[in-house]
Amino acid sequence: MIVELGDEVKAWGVYPGGQSGNPGSKYYDMMVSQWSEGKYNSLFFMKNKDDRSQEVLFDLKMGKK
């Protein structure tokens, strides 16, 4: 992850070991090549929980049953 701090935060990142970090996952090494080549994805840094200035692919809400 690379983060540029300033008036507007900008960030780039990639998950070389998959989002779960579980080496048993079939997706574990999916982005290792991308990471080793320095090809990072632009990350959306939300200013608050309702910030929709960029596309949000999904919204996960967790709570007690």
CHARMM-style PDB file with segment names, atoms N, HN, CA, C and O in Angstrom:
ATOM      1  N   MET     1       0.844  -1.168   0.000  1.00  0.00      PROA
ATOM      2  CA  MET     1       0.000   0.000   0.000  1.00  0.00      PROA
ATOM      3  C   MET     1       0.892   1.234   0.000  1.00  0.00      PROA
ATOM      4  O   MET     1       1.888   1.299   0.721  1.00  0.00      PROA
ATOM      5  N   ILE     2       0.523   2.197  -0.808  1.00  0.00      PROA
ATOM      6  HN  ILE     2      -0.286   2.144  -1.394  1.00  0.00      PROA
ATOM      7  CA  ILE     2       1.206   3.488  -0.865  1.00  0.00      PROA
ATOM      8  C   ILE     2       0.155   4.551  -0.583  1.00  0.00      PROA
ATOM      9  O   ILE     2      -0.908   4.552  -1.203  1.00  0.00      PROA
ATOM     10  N   VAL     3       0.443   5.453   0.346  1.00  0.00      PROA
ATOM     11  HN  VAL     3       1.307   5.452   0.850  1.00  0.00      PROA
ATOM     12  CA  VAL     3      -0.510   6.503   0.707  1.00  0.00      PROA
ATOM     13  C   VAL     3       0.183   7.859   0.604  1.00  0.00      PROA
ATOM     14  O   VAL     3       1.272   8.064   1.141  1.00  0.00      PROA
ATOM     15  N   GLU     4      -0.474   8.774  -0.095  1.00  0.00      PROA
ATOM     16  HN  GLU     4      -1.359   8.607  -0.530  1.00  0.00      PROA
ATOM     17  CA  GLU     4       0.004  10.155  -0.209  1.00  0.00      PROA
ATOM     18  C   GLU     4      -0.879  11.016   0.691  1.00  0.00      PROA
ATOM     19  O   GLU     4      -2.071  11.184   0.431  1.00  0.00      PROA
ATOM     20  N   LEU     5      -0.283  11.557   1.748  1.00  0.00      PROA
ATOM     21  HN  LEU     5       0.685  11.420   1.959  1.00  0.00      PROA
ATOM     22  CA  LEU     5      -1.037  12.382   2.686  1.00  0.00      PROA
ATOM     23  C   LEU     5      -0.983  13.835   2.233  1.00  0.00      PROA
ATOM     24  O   LEU     5       0.035  14.294   1.715  1.00  0.00      PROA
ATOM     25  N   GLY     6      -2.063  14.540   2.425  1.00  0.00      PROA
ATOM     26  HN  GLY     6      -2.890  14.167   2.846  1.00  0.00      PROA
ATOM     27  CA  GLY     6      -2.155  15.938   2.056  1.00  0.00      PROA
ATOM     28  C   GLY     6      -3.581  16.409   2.262  1.00  0.00      PROA
ATOM     29  O   GLY     6      -4.343  15.788   3.002  1.00  0.00      PROA
ATOM     30  N   ASP     7      -3.945  17.504   1.610  1.00  0.00      PROA
ATOM     31  HN  ASP     7      -3.326  18.009   1.008  1.00  0.00      PROA
ATOM     32  CA  ASP     7      -5.319  18.002   1.722  1.00  0.00      PROA
ATOM     33  C   ASP     7      -6.315  16.944   1.269  1.00  0.00      PROA
ATOM     34  O   ASP     7      -7.389  16.798   1.853  1.00  0.00      PROA
ATOM     35  N   GLU     8      -5.949  16.203   0.218  1.00  0.00      PROA
ATOM     36  HN  GLU     8      -5.076  16.322  -0.257  1.00  0.00      PROA
ATOM     37  CA  GLU     8      -6.781  15.096  -0.253  1.00  0.00      PROA
ATOM     38  C   GLU     8      -5.922  13.839  -0.220  1.00  0.00      PROA
ATOM     39  O   GLU     8      -4.896  13.776  -0.897  1.00  0.00      PROA
ATOM     40  N   VAL     9      -6.327  12.839   0.559  1.00  0.00      PROA
ATOM     41  HN  VAL     9      -7.160  12.890   1.109  1.00  0.00      PROA
ATOM     42  CA  VAL     9      -5.564  11.601   0.682  1.00  0.00      PROA
ATOM     43  C   VAL     9      -5.735  10.777  -0.592  1.00  0.00      PROA
ATOM     44  O   VAL     9      -6.847  10.604  -1.092  1.00  0.00      PROA
ATOM     45  N   LYS    10      -4.614  10.274  -1.105  1.00  0.00      PROA
ATOM     46  HN  LYS    10      -3.711  10.414  -0.699  1.00  0.00      PROA
ATOM     47  CA  LYS    10      -4.628   9.395  -2.268  1.00  0.00      PROA
ATOM     48  C   LYS    10      -3.916   8.114  -1.862  1.00  0.00      PROA
ATOM     49  O   LYS    10      -2.914   8.157  -1.147  1.00  0.00      PROA
ATOM     50  N   ALA    11      -4.432   6.965  -2.319  1.00  0.00      PROA
ATOM     51  HN  ALA    11      -5.246   6.930  -2.899  1.00  0.00      PROA
ATOM     52  CA  ALA    11      -3.820   5.695  -1.928  1.00  0.00      PROA
ATOM     53  C   ALA    11      -3.903   4.677  -3.064  1.00  0.00      PROA
ATOM     54  O   ALA    11      -4.831   4.689  -3.873  1.00  0.00      PROA
ATOM     55  N   TRP    12      -2.897   3.793  -3.098  1.00  0.00      PROA
ATOM     56  HN  TRP    12      -2.144   3.783  -2.441  1.00  0.00      PROA
ATOM     57  CA  TRP    12      -2.826   2.714  -4.068  1.00  0.00      PROA
ATOM     58  C   TRP    12      -2.423   1.453  -3.330  1.00  0.00      PROA
ATOM     59  O   TRP    12      -1.654   1.521  -2.370  1.00  0.00      PROA
ATOM     60  N   GLY    13      -2.924   0.307  -3.756  1.00  0.00      PROA
ATOM     61  HN  GLY    13      -3.548   0.252  -4.535  1.00  0.00      PROA
ATOM     62  CA  GLY    13      -2.574  -0.923  -3.057  1.00  0.00      PROA
ATOM     63  C   GLY    13      -2.894  -2.164  -3.857  1.00  0.00      PROA
ATOM     64  O   GLY    13      -3.564  -2.103  -4.888  1.00  0.00      PROA
ATOM     65  N   VAL    14      -2.409  -3.286  -3.370  1.00  0.00      PROA
ATOM     66  HN  VAL    14      -1.865  -3.335  -2.532  1.00  0.00      PROA
ATOM     67  CA  VAL    14      -2.689  -4.591  -3.953  1.00  0.00      PROA
ATOM     68  C   VAL    14      -2.526  -5.623  -2.830  1.00  0.00      PROA
ATOM     69  O   VAL    14      -1.700  -5.446  -1.935  1.00  0.00      PROA
ATOM     70  N   TYR    15      -3.312  -6.695  -2.884  1.00  0.00      PROA
ATOM     71  HN  TYR    15      -3.983  -6.839  -3.611  1.00  0.00      PROA
ATOM     72  CA  TYR    15      -3.245  -7.761  -1.885  1.00  0.00      PROA
ATOM     73  C   TYR    15      -2.452  -8.937  -2.465  1.00  0.00      PROA
ATOM     74  O   TYR    15      -3.054  -9.813  -3.087  1.00  0.00      PROA
ATOM     75  N   PRO    16      -1.109  -8.994  -2.285  1.00  0.00      PROA
ATOM     76  CA  PRO    16      -0.345 -10.081  -2.896  1.00  0.00      PROA
ATOM     77  C   PRO    16      -0.683 -11.456  -2.325  1.00  0.00      PROA
ATOM     78  O   PRO    16      -0.476 -12.462  -3.003  1.00  0.00      PROA
ATOM     79  N   GLY    17      -1.191 -11.523  -1.114  1.00  0.00      PROA
ATOM     80  HN  GLY    17      -1.359 -10.705  -0.564  1.00  0.00      PROA
ATOM     81  CA  GLY    17      -1.561 -12.803  -0.500  1.00  0.00      PROA
ATOM     82  C   GLY    17      -3.063 -12.984  -0.406  1.00  0.00      PROA
ATOM     83  O   GLY    17      -3.543 -13.731   0.446  1.00  0.00      PROA
ATOM     84  N   GLY    18      -3.812 -12.310  -1.268  1.00  0.00      PROA
ATOM     85  HN  GLY    18      -3.422 -11.703  -1.960  1.00  0.00      PROA
ATOM     86  CA  GLY    18      -5.269 -12.377  -1.220  1.00  0.00      PROA
ATOM     87  C   GLY    18      -5.820 -11.576  -0.052  1.00  0.00      PROA
ATOM     88  O   GLY    18      -5.094 -11.297   0.903  1.00  0.00      PROA
ATOM     89  N   GLN    19      -7.085 -11.204  -0.114  1.00  0.00      PROA
ATOM     90  HN  GLN    19      -7.674 -11.431  -0.890  1.00  0.00      PROA
ATOM     91  CA  GLN    19      -7.688 -10.391   0.946  1.00  0.00      PROA
ATOM     92  C   GLN    19      -7.728 -11.122   2.271  1.00  0.00      PROA
ATOM     93  O   GLN    19      -7.598 -10.498   3.324  1.00  0.00      PROA
ATOM     94  N   SER    20      -7.903 -12.431   2.240  1.00  0.00      PROA
ATOM     95  HN  SER    20      -8.008 -12.939   1.384  1.00  0.00      PROA
ATOM     96  CA  SER    20      -8.000 -13.185   3.499  1.00  0.00      PROA
ATOM     97  C   SER    20      -6.626 -13.415   4.121  1.00  0.00      PROA
ATOM     98  O   SER    20      -6.517 -13.563   5.339  1.00  0.00      PROA
ATOM     99  N   GLY    21      -5.583 -13.445   3.303  1.00  0.00      PROA
ATOM    100  HN  GLY    21      -5.672 -13.324   2.315  1.00  0.00      PROA
ATOM    101  CA  GLY    21      -4.244 -13.754   3.809  1.00  0.00      PROA
ATOM    102  C   GLY    21      -4.078 -15.222   4.166  1.00  0.00      PROA
ATOM    103  O   GLY    21      -3.077 -15.607   4.771  1.00  0.00      PROA
ATOM    104  N   ASN    22      -5.048 -16.039   3.798  1.00  0.00      PROA
ATOM    105  HN  ASN    22      -5.861 -15.726   3.307  1.00  0.00      PROA
ATOM    106  CA  ASN    22      -5.031 -17.474   4.110  1.00  0.00      PROA
ATOM    107  C   ASN    22      -4.251 -18.228   3.038  1.00  0.00      PROA
ATOM    108  O   ASN    22      -4.708 -18.301   1.897  1.00  0.00      PROA
ATOM    109  N   PRO    23      -3.072 -18.798   3.370  1.00  0.00      PROA
ATOM    110  CA  PRO    23      -2.286 -19.505   2.369  1.00  0.00      PROA
ATOM    111  C   PRO    23      -2.979 -20.747   1.805  1.00  0.00      PROA
ATOM    112  O   PRO    23      -2.547 -21.279   0.782  1.00  0.00      PROA
ATOM    113  N   GLY    24      -4.029 -21.208   2.446  1.00  0.00      PROA
ATOM    114  HN  GLY    24      -4.380 -20.776   3.277  1.00  0.00      PROA
ATOM    115  CA  GLY    24      -4.786 -22.351   1.949  1.00  0.00      PROA
ATOM    116  C   GLY    24      -5.828 -21.966   0.903  1.00  0.00      PROA
ATOM    117  O   GLY    24      -6.425 -22.840   0.275  1.00  0.00      PROA
ATOM    118  N   SER    25      -6.048 -20.680   0.713  1.00  0.00      PROA
ATOM    119  HN  SER    25      -5.562 -19.970   1.223  1.00  0.00      PROA
ATOM    120  CA  SER    25      -7.047 -20.208  -0.243  1.00  0.00      PROA
ATOM    121  C   SER    25      -6.546 -20.374  -1.678  1.00  0.00      PROA
ATOM    122  O   SER    25      -5.369 -20.148  -1.959  1.00  0.00      PROA
ATOM    123  N   LYS    26      -7.436 -20.767  -2.575  1.00  0.00      PROA
ATOM    124  HN  LYS    26      -8.392 -20.951  -2.346  1.00  0.00      PROA
ATOM    125  CA  LYS    26      -7.047 -20.899  -3.984  1.00  0.00      PROA
ATOM    126  C   LYS    26      -6.754 -19.526  -4.604  1.00  0.00      PROA
ATOM    127  O   LYS    26      -6.172 -19.455  -5.686  1.00  0.00      PROA
ATOM    128  N   TYR    27      -7.145 -18.448  -3.941  1.00  0.00      PROA
ATOM    129  HN  TYR    27      -7.618 -18.506  -3.062  1.00  0.00      PROA
ATOM    130  CA  TYR    27      -6.914 -17.092  -4.441  1.00  0.00      PROA
ATOM    131  C   TYR    27      -5.659 -16.449  -3.836  1.00  0.00      PROA
ATOM    132  O   TYR    27      -5.347 -15.299  -4.143  1.00  0.00      PROA
ATOM    133  N   TYR    28      -4.941 -17.183  -2.978  1.00  0.00      PROA
ATOM    134  HN  TYR    28      -5.195 -18.118  -2.729  1.00  0.00      PROA
ATOM    135  CA  TYR    28      -3.826 -16.621  -2.210  1.00  0.00      PROA
ATOM    136  C   TYR    28      -2.779 -15.934  -3.083  1.00  0.00      PROA
ATOM    137  O   TYR    28      -2.334 -14.833  -2.758  1.00  0.00      PROA
ATOM    138  N   ASP    29      -2.380 -16.567  -4.186  1.00  0.00      PROA
ATOM    139  HN  ASP    29      -2.741 -17.461  -4.450  1.00  0.00      PROA
ATOM    140  CA  ASP    29      -1.314 -16.005  -5.017  1.00  0.00      PROA
ATOM    141  C   ASP    29      -1.826 -15.291  -6.268  1.00  0.00      PROA
ATOM    142  O   ASP    29      -1.066 -15.030  -7.201  1.00  0.00      PROA
ATOM    143  N   MET    30      -3.102 -14.984  -6.275  1.00  0.00      PROA
ATOM    144  HN  MET    30      -3.719 -15.196  -5.518  1.00  0.00      PROA
ATOM    145  CA  MET    30      -3.755 -14.391  -7.446  1.00  0.00      PROA
ATOM    146  C   MET    30      -3.118 -13.065  -7.891  1.00  0.00      PROA
ATOM    147  O   MET    30      -3.069 -12.791  -9.090  1.00  0.00      PROA
ATOM    148  N   MET    31      -2.632 -12.238  -6.958  1.00  0.00      PROA
ATOM    149  HN  MET    31      -2.672 -12.460  -5.984  1.00  0.00      PROA
ATOM    150  CA  MET    31      -2.122 -10.921  -7.315  1.00  0.00      PROA
ATOM    151  C   MET    31      -0.625 -10.753  -7.046  1.00  0.00      PROA
ATOM    152  O   MET    31      -0.127  -9.628  -7.009  1.00  0.00      PROA
ATOM    153  N   VAL    32       0.096 -11.862  -6.858  1.00  0.00      PROA
ATOM    154  HN  VAL    32      -0.309 -12.776  -6.888  1.00  0.00      PROA
ATOM    155  CA  VAL    32       1.529 -11.776  -6.587  1.00  0.00      PROA
ATOM    156  C   VAL    32       2.269 -11.158  -7.770  1.00  0.00      PROA
ATOM    157  O   VAL    32       3.143 -10.314  -7.570  1.00  0.00      PROA
ATOM    158  N   SER    33       1.940 -11.557  -8.986  1.00  0.00      PROA
ATOM    159  HN  SER    33       1.231 -12.242  -9.148  1.00  0.00      PROA
ATOM    160  CA  SER    33       2.606 -10.995 -10.172  1.00  0.00      PROA
ATOM    161  C   SER    33       2.351  -9.498 -10.275  1.00  0.00      PROA
ATOM    162  O   SER    33       3.273  -8.726 -10.539  1.00  0.00      PROA
ATOM    163  N   GLN    34       1.120  -9.092 -10.072  1.00  0.00      PROA
ATOM    164  HN  GLN    34       0.372  -9.719  -9.858  1.00  0.00      PROA
ATOM    165  CA  GLN    34       0.762  -7.665 -10.119  1.00  0.00      PROA
ATOM    166  C   GLN    34       1.562  -6.893  -9.073  1.00  0.00      PROA
ATOM    167  O   GLN    34       2.085  -5.817  -9.362  1.00  0.00      PROA
ATOM    168  N   TRP    35       1.658  -7.433  -7.866  1.00  0.00      PROA
ATOM    169  HN  TRP    35       1.233  -8.307  -7.631  1.00  0.00      PROA
ATOM    170  CA  TRP    35       2.404  -6.792  -6.784  1.00  0.00      PROA
ATOM    171  C   TRP    35       3.894  -6.701  -7.122  1.00  0.00      PROA
ATOM    172  O   TRP    35       4.508  -5.651  -6.932  1.00  0.00      PROA
ATOM    173  N   SER    36       4.482  -7.804  -7.624  1.00  0.00      PROA
ATOM    174  HN  SER    36       3.983  -8.657  -7.778  1.00  0.00      PROA
ATOM    175  CA  SER    36       5.920  -7.822  -7.910  1.00  0.00      PROA
ATOM    176  C   SER    36       6.295  -6.885  -9.056  1.00  0.00      PROA
ATOM    177  O   SER    36       7.437  -6.435  -9.143  1.00  0.00      PROA
ATOM    178  N   GLU    37       5.338  -6.591  -9.933  1.00  0.00      PROA
ATOM    179  HN  GLU    37       4.410  -6.956  -9.862  1.00  0.00      PROA
ATOM    180  CA  GLU    37       5.572  -5.662 -11.042  1.00  0.00      PROA
ATOM    181  C   GLU    37       5.280  -4.214 -10.641  1.00  0.00      PROA
ATOM    182  O   GLU    37       5.438  -3.302 -11.452  1.00  0.00      PROA
ATOM    183  N   GLY    38       4.854  -4.003  -9.390  1.00  0.00      PROA
ATOM    184  HN  GLY    38       4.726  -4.744  -8.732  1.00  0.00      PROA
ATOM    185  CA  GLY    38       4.567  -2.650  -8.911  1.00  0.00      PROA
ATOM    186  C   GLY    38       3.311  -2.045  -9.507  1.00  0.00      PROA
ATOM    187  O   GLY    38       3.190  -0.823  -9.594  1.00  0.00      PROA
ATOM    188  N   LYS    39       2.379  -2.888  -9.917  1.00  0.00      PROA
ATOM    189  HN  LYS    39       2.478  -3.880  -9.846  1.00  0.00      PROA
ATOM    190  CA  LYS    39       1.117  -2.423 -10.512  1.00  0.00      PROA
ATOM    191  C   LYS    39       0.040  -2.377  -9.429  1.00  0.00      PROA
ATOM    192  O   LYS    39      -0.651  -3.363  -9.175  1.00  0.00      PROA
ATOM    193  N   TYR    40      -0.082  -1.233  -8.811  1.00  0.00      PROA
ATOM    194  HN  TYR    40       0.479  -0.432  -9.018  1.00  0.00      PROA
ATOM    195  CA  TYR    40      -1.028  -1.056  -7.714  1.00  0.00      PROA
ATOM    196  C   TYR    40      -2.365  -0.505  -8.211  1.00  0.00      PROA
ATOM    197  O   TYR    40      -2.420   0.188  -9.227  1.00  0.00      PROA
ATOM    198  N   ASN    41      -3.430  -0.816  -7.493  1.00  0.00      PROA
ATOM    199  HN  ASN    41      -3.385  -1.379  -6.668  1.00  0.00      PROA
ATOM    200  CA  ASN    41      -4.772  -0.316  -7.809  1.00  0.00      PROA
ATOM    201  C   ASN    41      -5.034   0.961  -7.020  1.00  0.00      PROA
ATOM    202  O   ASN    41      -4.619   1.089  -5.868  1.00  0.00      PROA
ATOM    203  N   SER    42      -5.720   1.892  -7.645  1.00  0.00      PROA
ATOM    204  HN  SER    42      -6.058   1.789  -8.580  1.00  0.00      PROA
ATOM    205  CA  SER    42      -6.129   3.115  -6.946  1.00  0.00      PROA
ATOM    206  C   SER    42      -7.187   2.737  -5.914  1.00  0.00      PROA
ATOM    207  O   SER    42      -8.127   2.009  -6.230  1.00  0.00      PROA
ATOM    208  N   LEU    43      -7.041   3.224  -4.693  1.00  0.00      PROA
ATOM    209  HN  LEU    43      -6.277   3.816  -4.436  1.00  0.00      PROA
ATOM    210  CA  LEU    43      -7.979   2.903  -3.613  1.00  0.00      PROA
ATOM    211  C   LEU    43      -8.866   4.104  -3.308  1.00  0.00      PROA
ATOM    212  O   LEU    43      -8.412   5.247  -3.353  1.00  0.00      PROA
ATOM    213  N   PHE    44     -10.107   3.845  -3.006  1.00  0.00      PROA
ATOM    214  HN  PHE    44     -10.476   2.916  -2.969  1.00  0.00      PROA
ATOM    215  CA  PHE    44     -11.077   4.893  -2.666  1.00  0.00      PROA
ATOM    216  C   PHE    44     -10.990   5.152  -1.175  1.00  0.00      PROA
ATOM    217  O   PHE    44     -11.303   4.274  -0.371  1.00  0.00      PROA
ATOM    218  N   PHE    45     -10.569   6.351  -0.800  1.00  0.00      PROA
ATOM    219  HN  PHE    45     -10.315   7.064  -1.453  1.00  0.00      PROA
ATOM    220  CA  PHE    45     -10.475   6.760   0.596  1.00  0.00      PROA
ATOM    221  C   PHE    45     -11.717   7.571   0.933  1.00  0.00      PROA
ATOM    222  O   PHE    45     -11.818   8.739   0.559  1.00  0.00      PROA
ATOM    223  N   MET    46     -12.669   6.951   1.643  1.00  0.00      PROA
ATOM    224  HN  MET    46     -12.586   6.001   1.947  1.00  0.00      PROA
ATOM    225  CA  MET    46     -13.930   7.618   1.978  1.00  0.00      PROA
ATOM    226  C   MET    46     -13.701   8.681   3.047  1.00  0.00      PROA
ATOM    227  O   MET    46     -13.000   8.443   4.031  1.00  0.00      PROA
ATOM    228  N   LYS    47     -14.290   9.842   2.848  1.00  0.00      PROA
ATOM    229  HN  LYS    47     -14.859  10.035   2.049  1.00  0.00      PROA
ATOM    230  CA  LYS    47     -14.165  10.939   3.807  1.00  0.00      PROA
ATOM    231  C   LYS    47     -15.085  10.751   5.013  1.00  0.00      PROA
ATOM    232  O   LYS    47     -14.822  11.275   6.095  1.00  0.00      PROA
ATOM    233  N   ASN    48     -16.169   9.994   4.812  1.00  0.00      PROA
ATOM    234  HN  ASN    48     -16.383   9.568   3.933  1.00  0.00      PROA
ATOM    235  CA  ASN    48     -17.096   9.640   5.889  1.00  0.00      PROA
ATOM    236  C   ASN    48     -17.899   8.431   5.426  1.00  0.00      PROA
ATOM    237  O   ASN    48     -17.774   8.015   4.275  1.00  0.00      PROA
ATOM    238  N   LYS    49     -18.722   7.860   6.304  1.00  0.00      PROA
ATOM    239  HN  LYS    49     -18.824   8.198   7.239  1.00  0.00      PROA
ATOM    240  CA  LYS    49     -19.440   6.616   5.981  1.00  0.00      PROA
ATOM    241  C   LYS    49     -20.466   6.773   4.861  1.00  0.00      PROA
ATOM    242  O   LYS    49     -20.878   5.775   4.269  1.00  0.00      PROA
ATOM    243  N   ASP    50     -20.884   7.986   4.560  1.00  0.00      PROA
ATOM    244  HN  ASP    50     -20.549   8.797   5.040  1.00  0.00      PROA
ATOM    245  CA  ASP    50     -21.875   8.222   3.516  1.00  0.00      PROA
ATOM    246  C   ASP    50     -21.263   8.724   2.214  1.00  0.00      PROA
ATOM    247  O   ASP    50     -21.995   9.027   1.272  1.00  0.00      PROA
ATOM    248  N   ASP    51     -19.939   8.818   2.138  1.00  0.00      PROA
ATOM    249  HN  ASP    51     -19.344   8.572   2.903  1.00  0.00      PROA
ATOM    250  CA  ASP    51     -19.240   9.327   0.953  1.00  0.00      PROA
ATOM    251  C   ASP    51     -19.453   8.389  -0.229  1.00  0.00      PROA
ATOM    252  O   ASP    51     -19.019   7.237  -0.197  1.00  0.00      PROA
ATOM    253  N   ARG    52     -20.105   8.869  -1.251  1.00  0.00      PROA
ATOM    254  HN  ARG    52     -20.458   9.804  -1.277  1.00  0.00      PROA
ATOM    255  CA  ARG    52     -20.338   8.090  -2.473  1.00  0.00      PROA
ATOM    256  C   ARG    52     -19.795   8.854  -3.684  1.00  0.00      PROA
ATOM    257  O   ARG    52     -20.359   8.773  -4.775  1.00  0.00      PROA
ATOM    258  N   SER    53     -18.694   9.599  -3.490  1.00  0.00      PROA
ATOM    259  HN  SER    53     -18.236   9.665  -2.603  1.00  0.00      PROA
ATOM    260  CA  SER    53     -18.117  10.389  -4.574  1.00  0.00      PROA
ATOM    261  C   SER    53     -17.471   9.505  -5.632  1.00  0.00      PROA
ATOM    262  O   SER    53     -17.191   9.969  -6.738  1.00  0.00      PROA
ATOM    263  N   GLN    54     -17.228   8.229  -5.306  1.00  0.00      PROA
ATOM    264  HN  GLN    54     -17.455   7.852  -4.408  1.00  0.00      PROA
ATOM    265  CA  GLN    54     -16.748   7.246  -6.267  1.00  0.00      PROA
ATOM    266  C   GLN    54     -17.648   6.024  -6.155  1.00  0.00      PROA
ATOM    267  O   GLN    54     -18.390   5.876  -5.184  1.00  0.00      PROA
ATOM    268  N   GLU    55     -17.577   5.156  -7.144  1.00  0.00      PROA
ATOM    269  HN  GLU    55     -16.974   5.276  -7.932  1.00  0.00      PROA
ATOM    270  CA  GLU    55     -18.413   3.961  -7.147  1.00  0.00      PROA
ATOM    271  C   GLU    55     -18.045   3.034  -5.988  1.00  0.00      PROA
ATOM    272  O   GLU    55     -16.870   2.738  -5.771  1.00  0.00      PROA
ATOM    273  N   VAL    56     -19.042   2.585  -5.255  1.00  0.00      PROA
ATOM    274  HN  VAL    56     -19.997   2.825  -5.430  1.00  0.00      PROA
ATOM    275  CA  VAL    56     -18.867   1.606  -4.182  1.00  0.00      PROA
ATOM    276  C   VAL    56     -19.472   0.302  -4.697  1.00  0.00      PROA
ATOM    277  O   VAL    56     -20.657   0.249  -5.026  1.00  0.00      PROA
ATOM    278  N   LEU    57     -18.650  -0.755  -4.764  1.00  0.00      PROA
ATOM    279  HN  LEU    57     -17.688  -0.712  -4.496  1.00  0.00      PROA
ATOM    280  CA  LEU    57     -19.104  -2.017  -5.338  1.00  0.00      PROA
ATOM    281  C   LEU    57     -20.075  -2.769  -4.439  1.00  0.00      PROA
ATOM    282  O   LEU    57     -21.028  -3.376  -4.928  1.00  0.00      PROA
ATOM    283  N   PHE    58     -19.840  -2.734  -3.122  1.00  0.00      PROA
ATOM    284  HN  PHE    58     -19.066  -2.241  -2.725  1.00  0.00      PROA
ATOM    285  CA  PHE    58     -20.794  -3.334  -2.194  1.00  0.00      PROA
ATOM    286  C   PHE    58     -20.614  -2.707  -0.826  1.00  0.00      PROA
ATOM    287  O   PHE    58     -19.577  -2.111  -0.534  1.00  0.00      PROA
ATOM    288  N   ASP    59     -21.613  -2.843  -0.006  1.00  0.00      PROA
ATOM    289  HN  ASP    59     -22.455  -3.327  -0.244  1.00  0.00      PROA
ATOM    290  CA  ASP    59     -21.622  -2.264   1.332  1.00  0.00      PROA
ATOM    291  C   ASP    59     -22.002  -3.383   2.293  1.00  0.00      PROA
ATOM    292  O   ASP    59     -23.104  -3.925   2.211  1.00  0.00      PROA
ATOM    293  N   LEU    60     -21.105  -3.728   3.192  1.00  0.00      PROA
ATOM    294  HN  LEU    60     -20.209  -3.287   3.259  1.00  0.00      PROA
ATOM    295  CA  LEU    60     -21.340  -4.817   4.130  1.00  0.00      PROA
ATOM    296  C   LEU    60     -21.573  -4.251   5.515  1.00  0.00      PROA
ATOM    297  O   LEU    60     -20.733  -3.524   6.044  1.00  0.00      PROA
ATOM    298  N   LYS    61     -22.714  -4.582   6.104  1.00  0.00      PROA
ATOM    299  HN  LYS    61     -23.396  -5.172   5.674  1.00  0.00      PROA
ATOM    300  CA  LYS    61     -23.027  -4.133   7.455  1.00  0.00      PROA
ATOM    301  C   LYS    61     -23.072  -5.367   8.355  1.00  0.00      PROA
ATOM    302  O   LYS    61     -23.751  -6.350   8.057  1.00  0.00      PROA
ATOM    303  N   MET    62     -22.348  -5.294   9.442  1.00  0.00      PROA
ATOM    304  HN  MET    62     -21.797  -4.495   9.684  1.00  0.00      PROA
ATOM    305  CA  MET    62     -22.325  -6.414  10.364  1.00  0.00      PROA
ATOM    306  C   MET    62     -23.043  -6.023  11.653  1.00  0.00      PROA
ATOM    307  O   MET    62     -23.014  -4.866  12.073  1.00  0.00      PROA
ATOM    308  N   GLY    63     -23.674  -6.988  12.257  1.00  0.00      PROA
ATOM    309  HN  GLY    63     -23.698  -7.928  11.917  1.00  0.00      PROA
ATOM    310  CA  GLY    63     -24.383  -6.723  13.494  1.00  0.00      PROA
ATOM    311  C   GLY    63     -24.673  -8.016  14.218  1.00  0.00      PROA
ATOM    312  O   GLY    63     -24.429  -9.108  13.704  1.00  0.00      PROA
ATOM    313  N   LYS    64     -25.190  -7.876  15.404  1.00  0.00      PROA
ATOM    314  HN  LYS    64     -25.388  -6.989  15.822  1.00  0.00      PROA
ATOM    315  CA  LYS    64     -25.545  -9.062  16.199  1.00  0.00      PROA
ATOM    316  C   LYS    64     -26.914  -9.550  15.771  1.00  0.00      PROA
ATOM    317  O   LYS    64     -27.774  -8.768  15.366  1.00  0.00      PROA
ATOM    318  N   LYS    65     -27.099 -10.857  15.869  1.00  0.00      PROA
ATOM    319  HN  LYS    65     -26.400 -11.492  16.198  1.00  0.00      PROA
ATOM    320  CA  LYS    65     -28.404 -11.461  15.554  1.00  0.00      PROA
ATOM    321  C   LYS    65     -29.311 -11.355  16.737  1.00  0.00      PROA
ATOM    322  OT1 LYS    65     -30.456 -11.803  16.678  1.00  0.00      PROA
TER     323      LYS     65
END
